[in-house]
């Protein structure tokens, strides 16, 4: 994405989480270098993820400013592009009146794809081959989206399926944007020229140029009269009116940039980053000085003004130019000062620090590296840097560089403004996992938890989307393929998957062949979910194979990666006892909605389900049991038979999975590698049966609850029948161990001790 100005807090707190949630791990932000330096030095909140979770690149300073606002999202199967007037600031993302155009495409040929490709070529050209981590980000994206290459010229006009037309107009790129816009209109007579812009030339040169080229019958400048920077001391072009739009979203600054040429049949629209200035739009023989990006749209007459809700303002009487208040006084942006104070670009690779020093500056002194909290972590003499092409390098060491977030240069006469450090290895690691950001957060939810929370269901969904193991349609296809081969050949087919019913029927002949009986989610992200459930249900966490104790992963715990590792070696330092917090009352409405959504999803006809749905059901049962009212959760769900109690939620969940003609248990598919029941299946089945027994034990025997309690043995019998478990299996290992653990943890929590050998 590109921007002129930026606020790191707005980007990291608003945009970056949404970008990461969408699955993007390769994030490149391109902004004016002087504005980036100012954002790091003006006292505003400093970035926390810069250089580790995203790359910031700034093109070389030119005569104008770097001003485009483009957001480009690309993937293997398509892309999306936003061209707008909004900077990456709090005001741009949520405060101002801005205008954006969105274009989305697949990989199939079409005009939308041509526009996205044009935007890609534009962004690609902004990042030179020697731009280090930024260029690496571009190359990584291109490697995974080869469809981006190709397409026509950037300024080409493309006709959409709805009869409208579109073009990507940018600078650098041939003639000025204004000249190309006028060329798109062709010979159509312009009846009205409508201009919205927050900034203007002092003598309205760009307005004068547009009216001369287009010769409109009337020009209307749509201006927030109460808050404007329009030059009041200039001469207005002929047949030009000012329309007061201060009431158009009155409380917001009008930062949108839109030019609409209205003809007899069309609205010709130019929107994007370009203000109505010569620096942005250029003029005949002069392409302009700014770097800009705009979208041209040819729409049916009236469509643009209606979409922008401008029509009622256009019908208003013109505002007298002589009554226009004086422009709002604003401070000039100290671009030259920011440029002069820039520290340069810093990147780490292993234990080596690379520095692209600004030309003719910082030839002596020291480079000061500081952490995100501002603590100095290293001081390196400028003289100790060695030349490496157009960069300087110095060996600092991985441990020190891991702490470095910012850099400044102090010479004998001056000190630079703050720069930032890019960690290329961290960026590569983030890209390595296609959804590492979301998966990391979801895994942490389970790995670090000491209690159950409703949000874990959402985190489970995140893991399900990210996990490489596919359970659904591929399994169905595999089974259908295997059976088709069996029908056409006398040779036994190589079956990869089988239904749970088929597995249970074949178990007597398959046991003892050396097949699998470990967890069906072993080696997937769901290992963390299973580990949490086993911790909270009193079952010793086992290895992926389910056959012994497993390392708890503490050897991977690096604290906050700042070197502040926990030291538990001093027994004399005893932590002060903290009174446990009371668990808040569960949101019953949220639980009801979530259960409904689960039931609708799992009972969808024709949907084959896999082992993770077994784990999901176990997670659901454990979560509801954890929310039950008890001493540890006095505000929890009561053990009553109505909709406010946890027993009815358990019954809804279990019945959805096991009851009905097309019950999900009948659509459960598992690998044919298993000779015996996967251990995680045993854990789920035991949890279900224990929960049903807990309902019988904890729901009081009253007239109003008897009908409900009578249903529980029937449901339990249906579950046992559907599972196909023998009496020996119900009474033996591993179900007995599981019930022991459930009694020790959940039973103790709820105040109930169930028969450990119940069948």
N, C-alpha and C positions, 0 to 999 in steps of 0.2 A: 504494500500500500504506500501511497505517496501523500505528502502534506507539506505545506509551507511552515506553519508554526505547529508546535506540539506541546502537550502537557503530559508528562510521563504518568502522573497519577490517573488521569483520565484514560490513557491507553491501557495501563496495567490493571485498572480496576473495572473498566467498562468493556473495552474491546477485546483485550487478550483473553479473558475468561470465556467469552462467547466464541472466539476463534478456536480456542483449545477444545471447548465443548463440542464443536462441530467436527473434531477429529484432526484439525490441522496441527502439524508439528514443525513445519518449515515456515517460519514467519520472518518476513523481511519488511522493514519499515524504511522508506526513503524520504528524507526531509532536508530542508535547507540547513546547511551546516552551521550557519551563524545563529539560526533560531534554535537549533539543537544545543549549541553552546550556551545560549541564553537560558534555556530551560534547565540546564544543569547548574547554572550559576546565579539565578535570580532569587534564591531563597525558597522556591517552591519545593514540594516533596520530591525527593530523589528517587530514581527508579530502583526497583529491587530485582527485577528479572532481566534487565538490559544486559546483553552480551552473553547470557546463558540460555534464555528461552526464546529470544528473538534477536535479530541483527538490525542495527541501525547503520544506514549508509547515507553519506551526503556527497552529491556530485560536486565537482570543482566549482568554486565561485565564479560567476560570469558577470557581465555588465548589468543584468537584471536580477530577478529573484527566482528561486526555484518554487513554483507556485501550483503545480497540478495536485488534484485530489482524486486519486484513483484507488479503488480497492479491487484487487484481482484475486480470485480464488480458483485454483485449478486442481484437477484430479485426473485419474486415469480415464474416467468415462465422461468428462465434460468440464465445464467451467462456468464462472459467473463473474461479471464485471460491474462495478458501480463507478460512474463518473459523476462527480458532484461538486458542490461549492464548499463543502465542510472540511475544515481542518481537524486534525486529531487533537482536539482540545475539549474541555468540558462544555464550552459554549457551542462548539461545532457539533458535538455528538448529542447534545440535548437541550441547548438553550436558544440558539439562533433559529431564524427562519432560513432554511437551506433548501436547495433543490438538487435531487439526484435522479439519475437515470440508471436503471438496472437492465442488464442484458445477460441472459442465461443460454447456454448451449450444451449439446451433446457432442459426440465425436463425428456424427454424420454431417455431410456437407450442408451448408445453409448460410443465410446471411448473418444470423446470430453468431455462428462460429467465426465468420470472417471478422466481425467486430471484436470478439474476444481475442482472436489472433492478432489483430491490429494493436489492441491494448497491450498484449504480451510483448510484441516487438518493440513497442514504445518503452515499456519498463525495462526490457532486456537491454536496450541501447543506453539506458541511464547508468548501467553498472558495467564499468570497463573490465577487461580481462584480468587486470592486476588488482582488483578490489578485494582480494582475500576472501573472508568469510561471506561477504555479500555475494560475490561471484559464485561461491560454492553453493549458496542457497538457490541461485538461479539455475545452475547446472543440475542440481538435485531435482528441482521441479521439472526441468525439461526432460531429464532421463525417464521420469515416471509419467510424463504426459507428452509423448512424441507428436501427438496430433496438433500441438501448438505451432509447430513449424508449418510453413506454407501460407496460403491465402494470398489475396491481392494487395494492392497498395492501400496504405492507411487512409488516404483521402477518398477512396472509392465510395460511391453511393450504392447502397444495398437496399433492395426492395423486399419488404417483409410480406408474409402471407396475408396480412389484413389490408394490404393496399398502401400502407404507409412506407416511408423510406427512412434510412438511417445512415449516418457516416460518423467515423471517428476523426476528429480534427484536432491536431496537437502541434505544439512547437517544442523543440525543433521539428521541422517537417515541411520544407518548401516555402511557399508563400505564407503571408500572414493569415491567421485564423479568420480575421474579418474579411479579407479579400476572398478567401475560399467560401465563406458563408454566403457572401453576396453572389458568388458564382453558382452556388447551389440553387438560388432562386431563379436564375436565368432571366427570361424576358417577361415574367409575370409582373404586372403592375402592382405596386405596393400601395395599399390603401391606408394602412396604419403601421407605424413602426413603434413598438412598445419596448421600453428599455428599463430593466431593473438592475441596479448596480449600487453597491455601497460606496465605491470609490470612483473618482473621475479625474480626467486631466484638468489642469488649472484653467485652460481655455477651451475645454470641451472639444479637443481636436478629434477624438475618436467619434464623438457624436456627429461632428461636422462631416467627417469622412463618410459615415454610414448614410447620412441624409443626401450627400452629394451622389453617392453611387446608386442608391436605391430610389431616390426621388419620391419619397412617400407623400401622399396627400396630407397626412397629419402624423406628427411624431409626438408620442406621449412618454414623458419621463415619469415613471412611477417611483415616488420618493416618500420616505418617512420624514415628513416635514418637521416633526418634533425632535428628530434625532438624525441628522444627516451631515455629510461632508461635501455637499454640492457647492461648487464655487459660485458665490452670490455676486461676485464682482465682474463676471464675464458677460458676454453678449450671447443671448439665446439664438439658436438657429431659427430661420423662418418657419412658420407653421408648426411651432413646437410648444407644447403645453406641459405643465407640471401637474400631475395627479397625486393628491395626498393619500398615501396608503398607510398612514400611521395607525389606523384602526385595523389593519390586516394583521391579525395575531399581535395585538397591540403591545403586549409586554415584552416582546422578543425583538432583538436586533435583526434587521433585515440584511442578512449576509448573502442571500441568494444572488446569483448573476444569471440573468435571463434576457435574451433579445428575441422578440417575436416580430416577424414581418408578415402582416396579414394581407393576403391577396384575395381575389374573388373566390378562389376555390380552396386555398390552403392556409394553414399556419406554418410558417417556416421558423423553426425554433433552434436557437443556439443556447445551450446551457452548459455549465461546468465550472471551471476555475477562473475563467477570464473576466476581469472587470472591464468596464467600458473605458479603457485607456489604450493609448497607442502602444505602450509597453507590452500590453497583453494581447491586443488584437492585431497590432501592426497597421500598416497602411500600404498603399500602392508603392512597390519598390522597396519596402522596408518590412521585414517579417516580424518585427518586435524584438524586445530584449528578454522578456520573461520566458521561463519554461512553463507551459500551460497545457491543459488537456480539456477538450470539450466534446460534446455530442451534438450533432445536427439531427433534427427530426423534421420530416415533412408530414404533417398531419392534416386531416380535414379541417376546414375553416371553423374556428370556434372551439376546437377540441382542446387546444393548449390552454386558453384562458379559462375554460370551464374546469379543466383538471387542476389548475392552480388557484381556483376560486377567486379570479380577478374580475369577473364580469361586472359585479356591482360597483367596483371601484372605477372601472372604465366609464361607467355611466354618470359618474359624478362631474360636477362643474370643475373646470381647471382652477388650480390654486394660483393666485396672482404672483408672478415672479417677484414683484416689488415688495410683497409682504413676506417673502421667505425669510425665516430667522437666520441669523448668522450660523455658520457651520459649527459643529461641536469641536472644541479644541482637544486635540489628542497629541500625545508625545511621540516624537519620531522614534522609530525603532533603531537602536544603535548598531546597525549592521556592520559598519566599519570597525567599531570597537570590538564587537564579537569576533570578527574575522582576525583582527590583529592579536587578540588574546587567546586564540585557539591553541590547544596543546598538541593537536595532531591525532592520529589514529593509532590505537594500541591493540594488539592481539597477542594471545598466548597460544603456544603450541608445545605441549609437553612442559618442560621447565624453562623454555626460552620465551623471552618477551620481544615482540617485534613492534617497531615504532616507525610510522611514516611521519616524519617531521615536516612541519610547514616550511615552505621555501624561505631561505634566508633568515630563519629565526631559531632561537634556542640552540645556539652553537656551543654553549657552555652551561655549567650549572648541574643541577641534579633533577632526576625524575623521581617524584614522590608517589608511591602507590599507597592507596588507602582502602580500607574495607568498606562494606556497605554502611557500617555504623560510623564511619569517619576516622577510625583508628589507623594510624600509619603502620603499614606492614613492611615497607622496604623503601630505601632511598638508594638510587643507582646513579653514579656519576655519568653525566652525558659522555664524557671522554671514554668511558668503558664500553660504550656501544660500538660494535663493528659494522661496517657497511656490508649490506647484502642486497645488491641491486639498488632499487629506489627506496629501500628501507634500511633501518638500523636494527641490530639485534643484540641482545645481551642475555647471558645465562643467569637466571635468578633462582631457579629451583621450583619444582612442582608444588611443594608444600606452601611456599610463600605466595606463589601466583594463584593458587586455589583461593586464597583469601582476598585477592585484589579485585576491587570493583571499579575504582576510579583512579585517575592519574592527573597530576599537575607537574609543571616544569618550573623550577625556580632558578633563575640565573643571578648573576651578581648585580643586575640592575632592575630586574622586574620578575613578576610571577605570572604564569599563564592562568587562564580560567580553567575550570574543571573539565577534564575529558573522561572517557569511560574505557573500560577494558573488555575486549571480546574474548570469550573462552571458546575456541573452536572445537575442542574435544567435547565440551558440554553440549554444544549445539548439535554435533554429530550424534551424540548419544541420545539426544531428544528426538532426532529424526529417525534413529535406528528402529525404534518401535513405532509402528504406524499410528498408534493411539496412546503413546506413552504417557502423555499428560493426564488424560482421563483415567487410564488404567492405574497409574500410580496413585492418584487420589482415591480411586475406588478400593484398591488393595489396602491402602493405609486405613481406610474405614474399618476393614476387617482385621488387619494385622494388629492394630493398636487398640482395639476395642476391649472394654471390660464389661460391657453390657449391650443389650440389644436396642436398636433404634429403628423407627419406621423408615428412615432415609436409606437403610441398608438395602431395601428392595430396589430403590433407584440405582444404587451402586452395583447391585447384582445385574441389573439391566445393562449398565455400562460395561461390565465384564463380559456379558453375553454378546454384546455387539463387537467387542474387541477380540474375543478369543478365536484362535485359528481353527478350533474344532467346530465343524459344521454338523449340526444334528438333523436339520429339517429335510428339505427337498432332496438333497443329495443322497440321504439314506434311502428315501423312497425310491429314487431312481436306481440306486444300486440293487435294491431288493427286486424291483421289477425286471431289471436287466438279468439278474441271476435266474429268476424264474422263467423268463423268456428263453434263456439258453437251455434250461432243463426241458422245456417243452419241445425243443428242436433237436435235442441230442440225448443219447442214452448215457453219456458221461455225466457224472455228478458235477453240478455247478460249483464254482468257487464263490460261496456266499460270504459277503462282508458283514452283513447286518441281519438281524432277525428280531422279530417281535418278542416282547417279554413272554408271551404265551408260548411261542415256539421254543424259546430258551428253556422254560420250565419243563416243557414236554420232553425235551432232549436231554435234560440233566442226567438221568440215570445212565445213559449210554456214553456220556461225555466225561464224567468224573474220572479222575485218575490219569487223564491223558497229558497232564502237564500244562494245561491251559491256564488262563488268567483267573484270578479271583480277587485282585487288588481293587482299589478305588477306580471307578469309571471316569473320574475327573482328574486322575493323577497326571501331573505334568502340565495342567492347565491353570489359568488364573483362579479357577474355582477351588484349588487346593486351600487358598486362604480362607474362603468361606467355610469349608469343611473344618478347617483347623479351629476357627472361632466357635463353631457349633460344638465341637468336641470339648473345647476348653470349658464352655459354659454349661455343658451337660455332664461334666465329670468324667469324660472319657479321655484317657491318655492320648495325646496327639501322636499319630503314627506316620510312618514314612508313606511315600506315594504308593508303595506296595501294600501298605496296611499290615506290616508284619514285624513291627518293632518300634522302639522309641526313635524319635526324629529330633535332630538338632533344631532348637527353637529359632534359629536364624539370628541369634544375638551377635554372631561374628560379622554379620553384615550391617549392624547398627552403627552408623557413623555419626550419631547425634545430629547436629544441625549442619555438619560439614564445615564448621568453622574452627575445629580443633578443640572445642569445649566438650570433650568426651567425659561421660560420667565416671567417677572414680568411687567405687564402693569398697575400697580396700581398708578404709578406716572404720573399724567397728565402733569407735568412741563417738562418732558423729551420728547420732540417732535423730531421724526426722521427727519433727514435732507432730503429734497426733492431730489429725484433721477430722472433724466430725463429718460423716458422710452426708452428702446432699440428699434431700428428699426427692425421689423421682417425681416429675410433674405428672399431672393427670393426662392420660392419653387423649388425643383428639379423636373421639369416636366417629365423627363425621368423616374424617380423613381415612380412618380404618375401613369404614363402610364402603367408601368410594374405591379404595385400593382393593378390597376383597371382591367387589363387583367387577372391577377391571381384570383381576386375576381369573375369576370364574369365566368371564367372557372370552378371555384369551385362551385358556387351557381347554375349554370345551368347544372351541371352534371346529366345526366338522371338517374332516379331510386333512387335518393338520397332524402330521407325524411328530412326536415329541421324543426327545433324547434324554440321556442321563442328567443333564443339568436341570431338567424340569423336576426330577426326583429331588435334587438338592434344593431347588427353589421351594418345593412343598415343605421340606424339612425346615428350611429357614422360616417360612411362614408360621408353621406350628410353634417353633421355638420362640419366635417373636411374640406371638399372642400369649403364650404361657408366661413369658417374661413380663408382660404388661398386666398380669393378674394381680388383683389386690392381695397384699400381704404386708407384713411388718416393714419390709424394705420399700414397699410401694403402697402406702396407705391410701393414695388417690387412684390406685389402679382399677382395672375393670373388675367388677364383682363376679362372684361365682353364682350367677343367676341364669334363669332359662330364657330371659327376654333378650331383645336386641342390644341392650346395654351391657350384657355380660360376655365374658370371654368364651364360655362354653359354646354359645351359638356360633361364634366366629369359627371355632375349631370345626364344628359340625359342617358348616357351609364349605369350608376348604376341603375337608376330607370327602364329603359327598360329591363335590364337583369332580374330584379326581377318580372316584371309584364307582359312582352310581350312574345309571342311565345306559341305554342301548349302545351308545357310542362313547362309553367312558374313556377318558384319556389313558387309563391303565391298559386298555386294549390297543392303544396306538403307540405305546411305549416301545421304542426300538433301541437295541443295544448291539454291541459288537459280538460277532460270532467267535471271537477269540476266547471268550469266557467259558470255562468249564464249570465254574461254580458261581454262586451269587456274588456280585461285587460287594465289597465290604461297606461301601457308602449306601448301597441299597438297603442292606441289613440295618444300618443306622437310621435311615429314614423310616422304614417299616416299624422299627421298635419305638421310635419317637411318636408315631401316629397312634399305635396301640396304647402306649403309656398315657398319652394325652386323653384318649377316650376313657381309660380306666380312671384317670384323675377327675374327669367330669362326674362319673358315677360316685366317686368318693367325696367330692367337695360340694356338689349341688345338693342343697338340703332337700330331704324327702318331704314335700308339701303337696297339698292337692293341686296347686297350680303348676308344679314342676313334674308331676308323675308322668304325664303323657310324654313330656320331653325326655325324661330319663329312660322311659321304656324304649325309645328309639335307639338309644346308644348301643345296647347289646346287639340289636339287629344290624346296625351300621358296622359294628365291630366284626360281626360274623361275615358280613359281605366283604369287608376288607381282607379278612383272613382267607376267604375263598378265592377272591381275585388274585391274591398274592401267591396262592398255591403252595404255601409253606406246610411242611409236615409238622406233626406234634413234636418230634425230636428237634427240629430246627427252632420252633417257638420256645422250647425249654432249654436249648443248648446255647453254645457259643456261636456267634458273637452277641446274640440278642440278650443273653443273660448279663453279660458284662455291661452292655448298654443300659439295661434297666437298673443295674446297680449304680451306675453313674448318674442316671436321671434321678434316682431316689436321693442320692447324696447331694446333688446340686439343686435341681428344681423342686424335688420333693421336700427337701429341707426348707427351701425358700417359701413354698406354699403351705407348709405345715401338714404334709401328708406322706405316709410311707406305704407304698403299694407293694403287693406281693411280687417278689423278685422272680418268681417262676410262673407268673400269670400267663395263661395261653388263651 
